[in-house]
Amino acid sequence: MGRIKTSFGEVLLQNGKDVVFSDHGPVWASLRRVGHSAVRKLAASEKLSDLVDDVVNETVETMICKEGTDKPFNPKTYIYMSVFNIIASSAFGKRYSFDDKELKFFEESFEYFRANTNPLFLVDRVPILKPFYANIVNKTLQTVKALSSSVKQKYLDRLKVHSKGEIHDFCDALIEAKEEAIADEKESASALTDVNLSLPVPTQHSI
């Protein structure tokens, strides 16, 4: 039995294939292998640890500046923002500030999707309920599509400036892993298209 098809998956994939939504098989294995290789390449770089240190330091400074040191406060928002900042910065090689418009777009899009997953999957399983959740479902799918398109464009932009052997971010690591897999003539190397490889970027820590 293959993976369950969902409207969310169809919008996210944009006629491509990825590890999360594709059925197990040679194509899935090839994409998973390249994704893991890219994660290892990025993790081996000192750039990631330097980025984490930088973001954490900025987060602490921001908390002290906004909240002070003489009263308790809920750090949840700051922790969430710092983790999201690390993911986005490591994915695209751009050091985001906490008030960066692009970072806020990624964060708000993801948060909106997360908050509305229940109606989305409920309608997928029970289509007769769609009229009751039409507005939420449509807006959620539009949000996912905009987020997916933005991430895809980021990857395609990196392709234009990537230099062989240089890894500045996860997009670079994916490109390097793809080229190595194609050179090794791995099974299903034909699945390593740029459309497919742009899809793991937003889920880079879950593949």
N, C-alpha and C positions, 0 to 999 in steps of 0.2 A: 504494500500500500504506500502511495507517495505522500508527499507533504500536502496538508490541507491548503487549498487555494483560498485566498482572501482578497478583497478589494484593495486593502492596504498594501498587500504584497504586489499586486499588479501595478499600482501607482508607483510604488517605490522602485520596482525593477525596470520600468520603462522599456519593456520588451527584451530585457537582458536576463542574466542568471547570476545568482549569488549563493553563498553558503547557507544562509538562514532559510531561504524559501525554495531552493532547488531540491529536487528529489535526489536521494543518494545514488551515486553512480560515478562513472569516470569523470564527467564534467564537474560534479560536486567535489570529488577528490582532488582534481587538478586545481580548482579555485581555492580550496581549503589549504592545500600544500603551499601555494604561492602566498596566500594570506599569512600563514604561520611564518613563512620565510621572511616576509616583510616586517612582521612584528619583531622577530629576532634581530634583524638588521638594525631596526630603530632602537631596540633596547640595548644593543651593544654600543651605541653611540653615546659619548659623553654629553651630547647636546640635550638629551632627554633629562638626565639628572640635573644638569645646569638649569634647564627650563623649570623643573619642579622646584628647585631651590629659589629661583627668582620669583615664581608665582606665589609660593608660600610666604616669602618675605614681604611681598607687596600686599598680600592678604592681611598679614598681621599688622602692617603699618596702617592699612585702611581701617581695620577694626579699631585700632587705638585712636586714630584720628576722629572717627565718627562716633564711637561708643565711649571713649575714655577708658580709664583704668580703675575708676572708683565705684563702679556699679555693675551688677550682673546683667547679662543680655543673652539672647538666643543666637548662637553662632551659625545656625543651620544655613541661612542664606549665604553667608560668606564661604562656608565650606562647599556648598553646592556650586557657587560661582567659581571658586578656585579649581575644583575638579573639572568643570566644564571648560574653563580657560586652558587648562593643561591639555585636555583632549583636542580642542580646536587648534591650539597653537602647535602641538606636535603633529597634527594631521596636515596642516597647510603651511607650516614654516613661517607663520606671521605671529609676532609677539603681540597679543591682544591686550589692551588696557581694559579695565573692568567696565568702562563706560563706552567701549567701542560699539558702534552701531551694528556692525556685522556680527560681532559676538552676541549681542543682545538678540539679533534676529535668529541665530542658531538656538540660543537658550530658550527664547519665548516659543519658537516653533516646536521644539522638542517637548517643552513643558505642556503646551496646548495638546499635542498628540497624546502625551502620557495621561493627561487628565481626562481624555475622552476615548480611551481605548475600549472601555466597556460597551458603550453604545455601538461603536464601530464593529466589534466582533459579535455582538448580539445580533445585529442586523445581518451580518454575514451568515450566521447560523440559522436565523429565523427571518427570512426576507419579508414575510408578511408584516413585520413590525417597522419596516423602513419608513412609511409615511409619518410615523410618530417621532422619528429621530432624523428626518431628512435634513434639516438645517445644520444640526451638529455634525452629521456624517459628511455632508458635502463640504463644510468648512474644514473639517479635519483632513479630508482627502486633498483638498486644495493646499492646505498647509504642508502636508507630507510631500506633495508634488513640487511645491516651491523649494522646500528644503533639499529634496533629492536633486533637483535641477541645479541648485546653487553649488552643491557639493561636487556634482559631476563636472560642472564648468571649472571649478577649482582644480580638479585633477587634470582636465584637458589643458588648462593654462600652464600647469607645471610641466606637462609633456613638451611644450614649446621651448622651455628654458633649461630642461634637465641636462646635466652633464654626467656622462658615464663615470661611475665610481664615486660620485659625490652624493651623500645622503644628508639632507638638511631636515627632512620631515617624512611623514608616513607615505605621502605621494611619491617621493623619490624612492623610498624603500620598495614600494609596490612596482614601480617601473623597473628597478634593478632586478627584483625577484622574477618579474615577467620575462625579461630578456634572458636571464639564466635558464629558466624553464624551457623557453623556446629553443635556446642553443643546445640544451641537453636532449631535445626532441622527446620530451615527456609525453606520455599518452594524453590525448585531449588538449594538447597545447593550443589547438585551434579555438578553444573556449576562452583563451586569455586575451579577449578583446578589450579595448579601452573602455567600452561601455560597461562590460562586466566588472572590470577591475576598479572602476570608479565607485561601485556599489558598496564594497567593504569599508570604505573610508569612514562613514558615520558610525559603523559598528566595529571599528578596528579592535576594540578591547574585548569583543565577545566571540570572535571567530576561532 
